[in-house]
Amino acid sequence: MSISLKSITALLKAQNLEFSVSGNDLSVGRLLAIAPQVQDALCYYVGDDPGILSGVESSIILCKPGLPIDPSRRNTVIYTEHPQLCFYHASSLFEEKPATVIHSQTIINDRAKIGAGASIGPFCVIDECNLDENVTIDGGVKIYKGTVIGKNVQIQSNSVIGATGTMWAWDGRGNRISCAQTGNVIIQDNVFIGSNITLVRGSFENKPTIIGRDTIMAHGTMIGHGAVIGERNHFANNVAIAGSVSTGENCFFGSGSIVRPGINIPNGTIVGAETKGKKDKVSGVPSPFSS
């Protein structure tokens, strides 16, 4: 693999990141941390000691403006106020794009649409649904009919996407009458779904359960029917979100926290570990993910 300076700077421009370049056009083959001996690599440094870079040669270095670089080492420098962030963005260029691999012990509906680069492990059951490019599904996952999954989504083992929710009313004669569940689940791009997670589908076609892009869910979380999860939310272990909850962007939910039905959670809210959201609206405090 060889990644050019041109491709790195094009990616940073696409992310609206400010930077300047010093040095010649260069291509590098590796993604490495700063170390005494580094060659042919993309690396970054956030400090102000140029001696740290004395062993770096023939590489592309992301660092803060003004740091002097020894020209004899044949490095190219990208100066930016955010070297680590730029490095993380550029690291995506080094990821190998796998071919579509579907385990022989997985069952997939003939009408399911599977995008390029998908990886599906053993003992999965994939109903009639749409999976976009580069979706990774570990073993034992069940995905129900109507589910829509965006690009670069990862779902770990034993999770259930599109499970049936329950809505019912008493008929006055001691009988419980259930309402049919006709909605679905929509998972947007770049979402991580951990193991043993359940996403309940929306109760109605016009009220789907939605998981916003760049959201992360850790082990054991449950999302109820018709919940709308905003972009870049983070769920720690064993969070329970009831039906018809909506969250803003950049929210954080601590381990074991619970949010009751119908609550609207503002942008940037932190819900502490084992907190129970009981009010009509949970007040926000600044989140570490706020932009």
LUMTOR-225271 format. One record per residue (C-alpha): residue number from 1; x, y, z; residue in three letters; chain. Coordinates in nm, 3 decimals. Layout:
BEGIN
<rec lumdo="NUM" east="X" north="Y" up="Z" kepa="ALA" guro="A"/>
...
# end
This chain:
BEGIN
<rec lumdo="1" east="0.000" north="0.000" up="0.000" kepa="MET" guro="A"/>
<rec lumdo="2" east="0.126" north="0.347" up="-0.087" kepa="SER" guro="A"/>
<rec lumdo="3" east="-0.066" north="0.660" up="0.018" kepa="ILE" guro="A"/>
<rec lumdo="4" east="0.024" north="0.986" up="-0.153" kepa="SER" guro="A"/>
<rec lumdo="5" east="0.047" north="1.332" up="0.001" kepa="LEU" guro="A"/>
<rec lumdo="6" east="-0.212" north="1.442" up="-0.254" kepa="LYS" guro="A"/>
<rec lumdo="7" east="-0.468" north="1.189" up="-0.130" kepa="SER" guro="A"/>
<rec lumdo="8" east="-0.406" north="1.288" up="0.233" kepa="ILE" guro="A"/>
<rec lumdo="9" east="-0.446" north="1.660" up="0.170" kepa="THR" guro="A"/>
<rec lumdo="10" east="-0.757" north="1.599" up="-0.042" kepa="ALA" guro="A"/>
<rec lumdo="11" east="-0.916" north="1.410" up="0.248" kepa="LEU" guro="A"/>
<rec lumdo="12" east="-0.829" north="1.687" up="0.495" kepa="LEU" guro="A"/>
<rec lumdo="13" east="-0.976" north="1.949" up="0.263" kepa="LYS" guro="A"/>
<rec lumdo="14" east="-1.295" north="1.744" up="0.235" kepa="ALA" guro="A"/>
<rec lumdo="15" east="-1.320" north="1.761" up="0.616" kepa="GLN" guro="A"/>
<rec lumdo="16" east="-1.276" north="2.143" up="0.608" kepa="ASN" guro="A"/>
<rec lumdo="17" east="-0.958" north="2.120" up="0.815" kepa="LEU" guro="A"/>
<rec lumdo="18" east="-0.703" north="2.401" up="0.790" kepa="GLU" guro="A"/>
<rec lumdo="19" east="-0.339" north="2.312" up="0.723" kepa="PHE" guro="A"/>
<rec lumdo="20" east="-0.029" north="2.404" up="0.525" kepa="SER" guro="A"/>
<rec lumdo="21" east="0.232" north="2.183" up="0.362" kepa="VAL" guro="A"/>
<rec lumdo="22" east="0.610" north="2.210" up="0.361" kepa="SER" guro="A"/>
<rec lumdo="23" east="0.823" north="1.977" up="0.156" kepa="GLY" guro="A"/>
<rec lumdo="24" east="0.803" north="1.769" up="-0.160" kepa="ASN" guro="A"/>
<rec lumdo="25" east="0.529" north="1.541" up="-0.282" kepa="ASP" guro="A"/>
<rec lumdo="26" east="0.572" north="1.210" up="-0.106" kepa="LEU" guro="A"/>
<rec lumdo="27" east="0.400" north="0.873" up="-0.079" kepa="SER" guro="A"/>
<rec lumdo="28" east="0.421" north="0.656" up="0.234" kepa="VAL" guro="A"/>
<rec lumdo="29" east="0.333" north="0.295" up="0.301" kepa="GLY" guro="A"/>
<rec lumdo="30" east="0.269" north="0.276" up="0.675" kepa="ARG" guro="A"/>
<rec lumdo="31" east="0.076" north="0.434" up="0.961" kepa="LEU" guro="A"/>
<rec lumdo="32" east="0.308" north="0.461" up="1.263" kepa="LEU" guro="A"/>
<rec lumdo="33" east="0.341" north="0.623" up="1.604" kepa="ALA" guro="A"/>
<rec lumdo="34" east="0.633" north="0.856" up="1.667" kepa="ILE" guro="A"/>
<rec lumdo="35" east="0.934" north="0.644" up="1.767" kepa="ALA" guro="A"/>
<rec lumdo="36" east="1.317" north="0.666" up="1.758" kepa="PRO" guro="A"/>
<rec lumdo="37" east="1.329" north="0.508" up="1.412" kepa="GLN" guro="A"/>
<rec lumdo="38" east="1.042" north="0.578" up="1.171" kepa="VAL" guro="A"/>
<rec lumdo="39" east="1.062" north="0.560" up="0.792" kepa="GLN" guro="A"/>
<rec lumdo="40" east="0.814" north="0.562" up="0.506" kepa="ASP" guro="A"/>
<rec lumdo="41" east="0.520" north="0.646" up="0.735" kepa="ALA" guro="A"/>
<rec lumdo="42" east="0.245" north="0.889" up="0.817" kepa="LEU" guro="A"/>
<rec lumdo="43" east="0.279" north="0.999" up="1.180" kepa="CYS" guro="A"/>
<rec lumdo="44" east="0.183" north="1.290" up="1.405" kepa="TYR" guro="A"/>
<rec lumdo="45" east="0.330" north="1.488" up="1.694" kepa="TYR" guro="A"/>
<rec lumdo="46" east="0.144" north="1.734" up="1.919" kepa="VAL" guro="A"/>
<rec lumdo="47" east="0.439" north="1.861" up="2.124" kepa="GLY" guro="A"/>
<rec lumdo="48" east="0.699" north="2.134" up="2.065" kepa="ASP" guro="A"/>
<rec lumdo="49" east="1.032" north="1.946" up="2.097" kepa="ASP" guro="A"/>
<rec lumdo="50" east="1.183" north="1.902" up="1.749" kepa="PRO" guro="A"/>
<rec lumdo="51" east="1.430" north="1.649" up="1.889" kepa="GLY" guro="A"/>
<rec lumdo="52" east="1.147" north="1.394" up="1.914" kepa="ILE" guro="A"/>
<rec lumdo="53" east="1.141" north="1.389" up="1.534" kepa="LEU" guro="A"/>
<rec lumdo="54" east="1.516" north="1.337" up="1.486" kepa="SER" guro="A"/>
<rec lumdo="55" east="1.466" north="0.968" up="1.399" kepa="GLY" guro="A"/>
<rec lumdo="56" east="1.185" north="1.025" up="1.151" kepa="VAL" guro="A"/>
<rec lumdo="57" east="1.289" north="0.998" up="0.787" kepa="GLU" guro="A"/>
<rec lumdo="58" east="1.117" north="0.997" up="0.446" kepa="SER" guro="A"/>
<rec lumdo="59" east="0.781" north="1.035" up="0.616" kepa="SER" guro="A"/>
<rec lumdo="60" east="0.480" north="1.267" up="0.625" kepa="ILE" guro="A"/>
<rec lumdo="61" east="0.456" north="1.435" up="0.966" kepa="ILE" guro="A"/>
<rec lumdo="62" east="0.149" north="1.609" up="1.104" kepa="LEU" guro="A"/>
<rec lumdo="63" east="0.251" north="1.866" up="1.365" kepa="CYS" guro="A"/>
<rec lumdo="64" east="0.166" north="2.212" up="1.500" kepa="LYS" guro="A"/>
<rec lumdo="65" east="0.272" north="2.527" up="1.310" kepa="PRO" guro="A"/>
<rec lumdo="66" east="0.617" north="2.665" up="1.381" kepa="GLY" guro="A"/>
<rec lumdo="67" east="0.788" north="2.341" up="1.478" kepa="LEU" guro="A"/>
<rec lumdo="68" east="1.128" north="2.337" up="1.301" kepa="PRO" guro="A"/>
<rec lumdo="69" east="1.198" north="2.028" up="1.091" kepa="ILE" guro="A"/>
<rec lumdo="70" east="1.541" north="1.906" up="0.982" kepa="ASP" guro="A"/>
<rec lumdo="71" east="1.532" north="1.921" up="0.598" kepa="PRO" guro="A"/>
<rec lumdo="72" east="1.807" north="1.659" up="0.568" kepa="SER" guro="A"/>
<rec lumdo="73" east="1.566" north="1.388" up="0.687" kepa="ARG" guro="A"/>
<rec lumdo="74" east="1.364" north="1.417" up="0.361" kepa="ARG" guro="A"/>
<rec lumdo="75" east="1.032" north="1.452" up="0.541" kepa="ASN" guro="A"/>
<rec lumdo="76" east="0.720" north="1.635" up="0.427" kepa="THR" guro="A"/>
<rec lumdo="77" east="0.535" north="1.829" up="0.696" kepa="VAL" guro="A"/>
<rec lumdo="78" east="0.166" north="1.909" up="0.726" kepa="ILE" guro="A"/>
<rec lumdo="79" east="0.129" north="2.194" up="0.974" kepa="TYR" guro="A"/>
<rec lumdo="80" east="-0.206" north="2.213" up="1.151" kepa="THR" guro="A"/>
<rec lumdo="81" east="-0.350" north="2.318" up="1.487" kepa="GLU" guro="A"/>
<rec lumdo="82" east="-0.506" north="1.973" up="1.513" kepa="HIS" guro="A"/>
<rec lumdo="83" east="-0.239" north="1.711" up="1.427" kepa="PRO" guro="A"/>
<rec lumdo="84" east="-0.408" north="1.422" up="1.608" kepa="GLN" guro="A"/>
<rec lumdo="85" east="-0.749" north="1.487" up="1.455" kepa="LEU" guro="A"/>
<rec lumdo="86" east="-0.600" north="1.519" up="1.106" kepa="CYS" guro="A"/>
<rec lumdo="87" east="-0.401" north="1.199" up="1.160" kepa="PHE" guro="A"/>
<rec lumdo="88" east="-0.714" north="1.009" up="1.265" kepa="TYR" guro="A"/>
<rec lumdo="89" east="-0.897" north="1.127" up="0.954" kepa="HIS" guro="A"/>
<rec lumdo="90" east="-0.605" north="1.037" up="0.729" kepa="ALA" guro="A"/>
<rec lumdo="91" east="-0.571" north="0.694" up="0.890" kepa="SER" guro="A"/>
<rec lumdo="92" east="-0.883" north="0.583" up="0.703" kepa="SER" guro="A"/>
<rec lumdo="93" east="-0.678" north="0.582" up="0.382" kepa="LEU" guro="A"/>
<rec lumdo="94" east="-0.473" north="0.292" up="0.520" kepa="PHE" guro="A"/>
<rec lumdo="95" east="-0.767" north="0.063" up="0.591" kepa="GLU" guro="A"/>
<rec lumdo="96" east="-0.792" north="-0.235" up="0.365" kepa="GLU" guro="A"/>
<rec lumdo="97" east="-1.125" north="-0.263" up="0.187" kepa="LYS" guro="A"/>
<rec lumdo="98" east="-1.233" north="-0.625" up="0.224" kepa="PRO" guro="A"/>
<rec lumdo="99" east="-1.418" north="-0.821" up="-0.039" kepa="ALA" guro="A"/>
<rec lumdo="100" east="-1.771" north="-0.930" up="0.044" kepa="THR" guro="A"/>
<rec lumdo="101" east="-1.745" north="-1.238" up="0.266" kepa="VAL" guro="A"/>
<rec lumdo="102" east="-2.056" north="-1.422" up="0.383" kepa="ILE" guro="A"/>
<rec lumdo="103" east="-2.015" north="-1.727" up="0.604" kepa="HIS" guro="A"/>
<rec lumdo="104" east="-2.166" north="-2.048" up="0.471" kepa="SER" guro="A"/>
<rec lumdo="105" east="-2.360" north="-2.103" up="0.795" kepa="GLN" guro="A"/>
<rec lumdo="106" east="-2.554" north="-1.778" up="0.764" kepa="THR" guro="A"/>
<rec lumdo="107" east="-2.908" north="-1.753" up="0.626" kepa="ILE" guro="A"/>
<rec lumdo="108" east="-2.986" north="-1.458" up="0.400" kepa="ILE" guro="A"/>
<rec lumdo="109" east="-3.322" north="-1.383" up="0.243" kepa="ASN" guro="A"/>
<rec lumdo="110" east="-3.312" north="-1.386" up="-0.138" kepa="ASP" guro="A"/>
<rec lumdo="111" east="-3.452" north="-1.032" up="-0.144" kepa="ARG" guro="A"/>
<rec lumdo="112" east="-3.193" north="-0.887" up="0.091" kepa="ALA" guro="A"/>
<rec lumdo="113" east="-2.959" north="-0.629" up="-0.067" kepa="LYS" guro="A"/>
<rec lumdo="114" east="-2.598" north="-0.660" up="0.048" kepa="ILE" guro="A"/>
<rec lumdo="115" east="-2.350" north="-0.387" up="-0.045" kepa="GLY" guro="A"/>
<rec lumdo="116" east="-1.990" north="-0.436" up="-0.155" kepa="ALA" guro="A"/>
<rec lumdo="117" east="-1.732" north="-0.514" up="0.110" kepa="GLY" guro="A"/>
<rec lumdo="118" east="-1.980" north="-0.666" up="0.355" kepa="ALA" guro="A"/>
<rec lumdo="119" east="-1.856" north="-0.923" up="0.605" kepa="SER" guro="A"/>
<rec lumdo="120" east="-2.118" north="-1.147" up="0.769" kepa="ILE" guro="A"/>
<rec lumdo="121" east="-2.018" north="-1.410" up="1.023" kepa="GLY" guro="A"/>
<rec lumdo="122" east="-2.168" north="-1.753" up="1.103" kepa="PRO" guro="A"/>
<rec lumdo="123" east="-2.517" north="-1.827" up="1.235" kepa="PHE" guro="A"/>
<rec lumdo="124" east="-2.666" north="-1.493" up="1.133" kepa="CYS" guro="A"/>
<rec lumdo="125" east="-3.021" north="-1.463" up="1.000" kepa="VAL" guro="A"/>
<rec lumdo="126" east="-3.066" north="-1.172" up="0.759" kepa="ILE" guro="A"/>
<rec lumdo="127" east="-3.425" north="-1.109" up="0.651" kepa="ASP" guro="A"/>
<rec lumdo="128" east="-3.537" north="-0.890" up="0.359" kepa="GLU" guro="A"/>
<rec lumdo="129" east="-3.342" north="-0.572" up="0.431" kepa="CYS" guro="A"/>
<rec lumdo="130" east="-3.086" north="-0.331" up="0.284" kepa="ASN" guro="A"/>
<rec lumdo="131" east="-2.719" north="-0.328" up="0.387" kepa="LEU" guro="A"/>
<rec lumdo="132" east="-2.494" north="-0.062" up="0.235" kepa="ASP" guro="A"/>
<rec lumdo="133" east="-2.118" north="-0.087" up="0.166" kepa="GLU" guro="A"/>
<rec lumdo="134" east="-1.860" north="-0.218" up="0.414" kepa="ASN" guro="A"/>
<rec lumdo="135" east="-2.104" north="-0.343" up="0.675" kepa="VAL" guro="A"/>
<rec lumdo="136" east="-1.952" north="-0.588" up="0.924" kepa="THR" guro="A"/>
<rec lumdo="137" east="-2.180" north="-0.829" up="1.110" kepa="ILE" guro="A"/>
<rec lumdo="138" east="-2.040" north="-1.073" up="1.363" kepa="ASP" guro="A"/>
<rec lumdo="139" east="-2.181" north="-1.418" up="1.435" kepa="GLY" guro="A"/>
<rec lumdo="140" east="-2.527" north="-1.483" up="1.574" kepa="GLY" guro="A"/>
<rec lumdo="141" east="-2.690" north="-1.155" up="1.468" kepa="VAL" guro="A"/>
<rec lumdo="142" east="-3.058" north="-1.144" up="1.368" kepa="LYS" guro="A"/>
<rec lumdo="143" east="-3.174" north="-0.864" up="1.135" kepa="ILE" guro="A"/>
<rec lumdo="144" east="-3.546" north="-0.839" up="1.073" kepa="TYR" guro="A"/>
<rec lumdo="145" east="-3.736" north="-0.743" up="0.759" kepa="LYS" guro="A"/>
<rec lumdo="146" east="-3.732" north="-0.379" up="0.655" kepa="GLY" guro="A"/>
<rec lumdo="147" east="-3.411" north="-0.284" up="0.832" kepa="THR" guro="A"/>
<rec lumdo="148" east="-3.195" north="-0.027" up="0.650" kepa="VAL" guro="A"/>
<rec lumdo="149" east="-2.825" north="-0.014" up="0.740" kepa="ILE" guro="A"/>
<rec lumdo="150" east="-2.588" north="0.255" up="0.612" kepa="GLY" guro="A"/>
<rec lumdo="151" east="-2.221" north="0.246" up="0.515" kepa="LYS" guro="A"/>
<rec lumdo="152" east="-1.941" north="0.130" up="0.745" kepa="ASN" guro="A"/>
<rec lumdo="153" east="-2.171" north="-0.001" up="1.018" kepa="VAL" guro="A"/>
<rec lumdo="154" east="-2.037" north="-0.265" up="1.256" kepa="GLN" guro="A"/>
<rec lumdo="155" east="-2.270" north="-0.497" up="1.450" kepa="ILE" guro="A"/>
<rec lumdo="156" east="-2.113" north="-0.733" up="1.702" kepa="GLN" guro="A"/>
<rec lumdo="157" east="-2.227" north="-1.081" up="1.801" kepa="SER" guro="A"/>
<rec lumdo="158" east="-2.571" north="-1.183" up="1.929" kepa="ASN" guro="A"/>
<rec lumdo="159" east="-2.740" north="-0.850" up="1.864" kepa="SER" guro="A"/>
<rec lumdo="160" east="-3.097" north="-0.822" up="1.734" kepa="VAL" guro="A"/>
<rec lumdo="161" east="-3.195" north="-0.548" up="1.490" kepa="ILE" guro="A"/>
<rec lumdo="162" east="-3.567" north="-0.489" up="1.433" kepa="GLY" guro="A"/>
<rec lumdo="163" east="-3.710" north="-0.696" up="1.718" kepa="ALA" guro="A"/>
<rec lumdo="164" east="-4.086" north="-0.681" up="1.769" kepa="THR" guro="A"/>
<rec lumdo="165" east="-4.207" north="-0.432" up="2.028" kepa="GLY" guro="A"/>
<rec lumdo="166" east="-4.529" north="-0.460" up="2.227" kepa="THR" guro="A"/>
<rec lumdo="167" east="-4.824" north="-0.221" up="2.239" kepa="MET" guro="A"/>
<rec lumdo="168" east="-5.156" north="-0.327" up="2.387" kepa="TRP" guro="A"/>
<rec lumdo="169" east="-5.477" north="-0.211" up="2.551" kepa="ALA" guro="A"/>
<rec lumdo="170" east="-5.736" north="-0.376" up="2.775" kepa="TRP" guro="A"/>
<rec lumdo="171" east="-6.073" north="-0.438" up="2.612" kepa="ASP" guro="A"/>
<rec lumdo="172" east="-6.271" north="-0.396" up="2.935" kepa="GLY" guro="A"/>
<rec lumdo="173" east="-6.337" north="-0.769" up="2.963" kepa="ARG" guro="A"/>
<rec lumdo="174" east="-5.999" north="-0.870" up="3.096" kepa="GLY" guro="A"/>
<rec lumdo="175" east="-5.844" north="-0.931" up="2.755" kepa="ASN" guro="A"/>
<rec lumdo="176" east="-5.525" north="-0.771" up="2.637" kepa="ARG" guro="A"/>
<rec lumdo="177" east="-5.544" north="-0.658" up="2.270" kepa="ILE" guro="A"/>
<rec lumdo="178" east="-5.209" north="-0.615" up="2.096" kepa="SER" guro="A"/>
<rec lumdo="179" east="-5.132" north="-0.367" up="1.817" kepa="CYS" guro="A"/>
<rec lumdo="180" east="-4.947" north="-0.496" up="1.510" kepa="ALA" guro="A"/>
<rec lumdo="181" east="-4.591" north="-0.360" up="1.475" kepa="GLN" guro="A"/>
<rec lumdo="182" east="-4.532" north="-0.244" up="1.116" kepa="THR" guro="A"/>
<rec lumdo="183" east="-4.232" north="-0.010" up="1.137" kepa="GLY" guro="A"/>
<rec lumdo="184" east="-3.860" north="-0.073" up="1.087" kepa="ASN" guro="A"/>
<rec lumdo="185" east="-3.510" north="0.026" up="1.200" kepa="VAL" guro="A"/>
<rec lumdo="186" east="-3.284" north="0.269" up="1.016" kepa="ILE" guro="A"/>
<rec lumdo="187" east="-2.914" north="0.272" up="1.109" kepa="ILE" guro="A"/>
<rec lumdo="188" east="-2.722" north="0.557" up="0.949" kepa="GLN" guro="A"/>
<rec lumdo="189" east="-2.356" north="0.557" up="0.839" kepa="ASP" guro="A"/>
<rec lumdo="190" east="-2.055" north="0.481" up="1.061" kepa="ASN" guro="A"/>
<rec lumdo="191" east="-2.249" north="0.339" up="1.356" kepa="VAL" guro="A"/>
<rec lumdo="192" east="-2.099" north="0.085" up="1.598" kepa="PHE" guro="A"/>
<rec lumdo="193" east="-2.343" north="-0.161" up="1.758" kepa="ILE" guro="A"/>
<rec lumdo="194" east="-2.181" north="-0.372" up="2.030" kepa="GLY" guro="A"/>
<rec lumdo="195" east="-2.269" north="-0.725" up="2.137" kepa="SER" guro="A"/>
<rec lumdo="196" east="-2.603" north="-0.836" up="2.286" kepa="ASN" guro="A"/>
<rec lumdo="197" east="-2.784" north="-0.519" up="2.183" kepa="ILE" guro="A"/>
<rec lumdo="198" east="-3.150" north="-0.503" up="2.086" kepa="THR" guro="A"/>
<rec lumdo="199" east="-3.297" north="-0.236" up="1.859" kepa="LEU" guro="A"/>
<rec lumdo="200" east="-3.676" north="-0.260" up="1.857" kepa="VAL" guro="A"/>
<rec lumdo="201" east="-3.840" north="-0.161" up="1.531" kepa="ARG" guro="A"/>
<rec lumdo="202" east="-4.082" north="0.129" up="1.506" kepa="GLY" guro="A"/>
<rec lumdo="203" east="-4.443" north="0.049" up="1.580" kepa="SER" guro="A"/>
<rec lumdo="204" east="-4.564" north="0.218" up="1.261" kepa="PHE" guro="A"/>
<rec lumdo="205" east="-4.425" north="0.274" up="0.911" kepa="GLU" guro="A"/>
<rec lumdo="206" east="-4.411" north="0.651" up="0.965" kepa="ASN" guro="A"/>
<rec lumdo="207" east="-4.241" north="0.618" up="1.306" kepa="LYS" guro="A"/>
<rec lumdo="208" east="-3.922" north="0.413" up="1.249" kepa="PRO" guro="A"/>
<rec lumdo="209" east="-3.651" north="0.361" up="1.506" kepa="THR" guro="A"/>
<rec lumdo="210" east="-3.353" north="0.568" up="1.387" kepa="ILE" guro="A"/>
<rec lumdo="211" east="-2.991" north="0.547" up="1.498" kepa="ILE" guro="A"/>
<rec lumdo="212" east="-2.800" north="0.860" up="1.391" kepa="GLY" guro="A"/>
<rec lumdo="213" east="-2.467" north="0.851" up="1.212" kepa="ARG" guro="A"/>
<rec lumdo="214" east="-2.140" north="0.809" up="1.407" kepa="ASP" guro="A"/>
<rec lumdo="215" east="-2.323" north="0.674" up="1.713" kepa="THR" guro="A"/>
<rec lumdo="216" east="-2.154" north="0.417" up="1.939" kepa="ILE" guro="A"/>
<rec lumdo="217" east="-2.342" north="0.160" up="2.149" kepa="MET" guro="A"/>
<rec lumdo="218" east="-2.163" north="-0.063" up="2.400" kepa="ALA" guro="A"/>
<rec lumdo="219" east="-2.261" north="-0.412" up="2.518" kepa="HIS" guro="A"/>
<rec lumdo="220" east="-2.613" north="-0.483" up="2.635" kepa="GLY" guro="A"/>
<rec lumdo="221" east="-2.794" north="-0.162" up="2.539" kepa="THR" guro="A"/>
<rec lumdo="222" east="-3.164" north="-0.171" up="2.445" kepa="MET" guro="A"/>
<rec lumdo="223" east="-3.338" north="0.089" up="2.225" kepa="ILE" guro="A"/>
<rec lumdo="224" east="-3.719" north="0.091" up="2.230" kepa="GLY" guro="A"/>
<rec lumdo="225" east="-3.966" north="0.127" up="1.944" kepa="HIS" guro="A"/>
<rec lumdo="226" east="-3.979" north="0.457" up="1.758" kepa="GLY" guro="A"/>
<rec lumdo="227" east="-3.678" north="0.606" up="1.938" kepa="ALA" guro="A"/>
<rec lumdo="228" east="-3.485" north="0.863" up="1.735" kepa="VAL" guro="A"/>
<rec lumdo="229" east="-3.118" north="0.874" up="1.835" kepa="ILE" guro="A"/>
<rec lumdo="230" east="-2.926" north="1.179" up="1.716" kepa="GLY" guro="A"/>
<rec lumdo="231" east="-2.585" north="1.186" up="1.555" kepa="GLU" guro="A"/>
<rec lumdo="232" east="-2.265" north="1.109" up="1.749" kepa="ARG" guro="A"/>
<rec lumdo="233" east="-2.437" north="0.972" up="2.060" kepa="ASN" guro="A"/>
<rec lumdo="234" east="-2.239" north="0.743" up="2.291" kepa="HIS" guro="A"/>
<rec lumdo="235" east="-2.405" north="0.467" up="2.492" kepa="PHE" guro="A"/>
<rec lumdo="236" east="-2.204" north="0.287" up="2.761" kepa="ALA" guro="A"/>
<rec lumdo="237" east="-2.292" north="-0.067" up="2.873" kepa="ASN" guro="A"/>
<rec lumdo="238" east="-2.649" north="-0.175" up="2.947" kepa="ASN" guro="A"/>
<rec lumdo="239" east="-2.832" north="0.150" up="2.872" kepa="VAL" guro="A"/>
<rec lumdo="240" east="-3.211" north="0.123" up="2.835" kepa="ALA" guro="A"/>
<rec lumdo="241" east="-3.393" north="0.373" up="2.614" kepa="ILE" guro="A"/>
<rec lumdo="242" east="-3.770" north="0.335" up="2.612" kepa="ALA" guro="A"/>
<rec lumdo="243" east="-4.000" north="0.386" up="2.316" kepa="GLY" guro="A"/>
<rec lumdo="244" east="-4.057" north="0.725" up="2.151" kepa="SER" guro="A"/>
<rec lumdo="245" east="-3.752" north="0.886" up="2.313" kepa="VAL" guro="A"/>
<rec lumdo="246" east="-3.561" north="1.139" up="2.104" kepa="SER" guro="A"/>
<rec lumdo="247" east="-3.205" north="1.251" up="2.164" kepa="THR" guro="A"/>
<rec lumdo="248" east="-3.007" north="1.540" up="2.022" kepa="GLY" guro="A"/>
<rec lumdo="249" east="-2.652" north="1.528" up="1.889" kepa="GLU" guro="A"/>
<rec lumdo="250" east="-2.340" north="1.451" up="2.093" kepa="ASN" guro="A"/>
<rec lumdo="251" east="-2.521" north="1.297" up="2.392" kepa="CYS" guro="A"/>
<rec lumdo="252" east="-2.354" north="1.057" up="2.637" kepa="PHE" guro="A"/>
<rec lumdo="253" east="-2.535" north="0.786" up="2.837" kepa="PHE" guro="A"/>
<rec lumdo="254" east="-2.350" north="0.627" up="3.130" kepa="GLY" guro="A"/>
<rec lumdo="255" east="-2.357" north="0.258" up="3.215" kepa="SER" guro="A"/>
<rec lumdo="256" east="-2.695" north="0.130" up="3.331" kepa="GLY" guro="A"/>
<rec lumdo="257" east="-2.880" north="0.457" up="3.270" kepa="SER" guro="A"/>
<rec lumdo="258" east="-3.251" north="0.441" up="3.191" kepa="ILE" guro="A"/>
<rec lumdo="259" east="-3.468" north="0.685" up="2.995" kepa="VAL" guro="A"/>
<rec lumdo="260" east="-3.846" north="0.646" up="3.021" kepa="ARG" guro="A"/>
<rec lumdo="261" east="-4.087" north="0.678" up="2.723" kepa="PRO" guro="A"/>
<rec lumdo="262" east="-4.142" north="0.998" up="2.532" kepa="GLY" guro="A"/>
<rec lumdo="263" east="-3.858" north="1.205" up="2.679" kepa="ILE" guro="A"/>
<rec lumdo="264" east="-3.678" north="1.457" up="2.457" kepa="ASN" guro="A"/>
<rec lumdo="265" east="-3.309" north="1.491" up="2.535" kepa="ILE" guro="A"/>
<rec lumdo="266" east="-3.126" north="1.806" up="2.417" kepa="PRO" guro="A"/>
<rec lumdo="267" east="-2.796" north="1.828" up="2.232" kepa="ASN" guro="A"/>
<rec lumdo="268" east="-2.486" north="1.763" up="2.439" kepa="GLY" guro="A"/>
<rec lumdo="269" east="-2.662" north="1.599" up="2.734" kepa="THR" guro="A"/>
<rec lumdo="270" east="-2.468" north="1.372" up="2.970" kepa="ILE" guro="A"/>
<rec lumdo="271" east="-2.687" north="1.114" up="3.144" kepa="VAL" guro="A"/>
<rec lumdo="272" east="-2.482" north="0.974" up="3.433" kepa="GLY" guro="A"/>
<rec lumdo="273" east="-2.434" north="0.607" up="3.514" kepa="ALA" guro="A"/>
<rec lumdo="274" east="-2.749" north="0.444" up="3.658" kepa="GLU" guro="A"/>
<rec lumdo="275" east="-2.946" north="0.767" up="3.613" kepa="THR" guro="A"/>
<rec lumdo="276" east="-3.320" north="0.731" up="3.555" kepa="LYS" guro="A"/>
<rec lumdo="277" east="-3.464" north="0.990" up="3.316" kepa="GLY" guro="A"/>
<rec lumdo="278" east="-3.819" north="1.042" up="3.445" kepa="LYS" guro="A"/>
<rec lumdo="279" east="-3.914" north="1.396" up="3.345" kepa="LYS" guro="A"/>
<rec lumdo="280" east="-4.067" north="1.516" up="3.021" kepa="ASP" guro="A"/>
<rec lumdo="281" east="-3.732" north="1.668" up="2.931" kepa="LYS" guro="A"/>
<rec lumdo="282" east="-3.382" north="1.594" up="3.059" kepa="VAL" guro="A"/>
<rec lumdo="283" east="-3.170" north="1.906" up="3.106" kepa="SER" guro="A"/>
<rec lumdo="284" east="-2.836" north="1.907" up="2.929" kepa="GLY" guro="A"/>
<rec lumdo="285" east="-2.484" north="1.963" up="3.056" kepa="VAL" guro="A"/>
<rec lumdo="286" east="-2.186" north="2.009" up="2.823" kepa="PRO" guro="A"/>
<rec lumdo="287" east="-2.079" north="1.683" up="2.664" kepa="SER" guro="A"/>
<rec lumdo="288" east="-1.715" north="1.594" up="2.587" kepa="PRO" guro="A"/>
<rec lumdo="289" east="-1.836" north="1.531" up="2.230" kepa="PHE" guro="A"/>
<rec lumdo="290" east="-1.987" north="1.878" up="2.177" kepa="SER" guro="A"/>
<rec lumdo="291" east="-1.856" north="2.061" up="1.875" kepa="SER" guro="A"/>
# end
